[in-house]
Amino acid sequence: MIYTCMIDTPLGTMTAASNDEALTGLWFLDQKHYPSRTTQWTYKPDHPVFGALREYLAHYFSGEAGGLQIRLAPSGSSFQKEVWALLSEIPMGLASTYGEISKRIARTRGVASISARAVGSAVGRNPISILIPCHRVVGSDGSLTGYAGGLDKKAALLLIEGVNPGCCLRERRRRAGGRSRRITTIQRELSPEKGTTRP
């Protein structure tokens, strides 16, 4: 069974979805790829997952977000989950690029390349906004590029986190001696059965 509720945020109302134990979705009402079958879900605003989510979002939007203690269980293809796991490794205050993520996946798989466009499609299909931080992925020049929730929301989320994408990318590459920063940990168990918790 899928449970749902509405959550008001400074950037607009969001729809949350959960199974018995983990958050399965969080969408802005007007965003792309908004789920089409929400009328079949059970409205349960007092679900413990939603209580923890409200508390986290309140701290996040006040600029005081700490560790996330909510299990996440997004539903998607194995490739999408691989991309979403990498998104979960981008720390608050930093940004990555579609190209960097595609190179990381290619190295992990031992192949020459992975399409950055395919990565971009998976990023855009992320069903758990904010908590799986697809807003931290920018263009190679630091431009905001796309965001399912709208570029205005992407810019606002980065502002909350104190991120200037262009400066952030230049500083990170300087520290890496001109090489792209590696994302070192891949959480491979982003599955509806097991879920995940970001520390």
WOKALIN-V742547 format. One record per run of one state. SS is the DSSP state (H for helix, E for strand, - for the rest). FROM is the first residue (numbers start at 1). TO is the last residue. Records with the same first field share a line. If there is no record, write none. Layout:
# WOKALIN-V742547
SS = FROM-TO ; FROM-TO
This chain:
# WOKALIN-V742547
- = 1-2 ; 10-11 ; 19-22 ; 29-37 ; 41-41 ; 44-47 ; 62-70 ; 73-77 ; 88-95 ; 110-115 ; 125-127 ; 129-133 ; 139-150 ; 161-164 ; 176-195 ; 198-199
E = 3-9 ; 12-18 ; 23-28 ; 42-43 ; 71-72 ; 96-97 ; 128-128 ; 137-138 ; 196-197
H = 38-40 ; 48-61 ; 78-87 ; 98-109 ; 116-124 ; 134-136 ; 151-160 ; 165-175
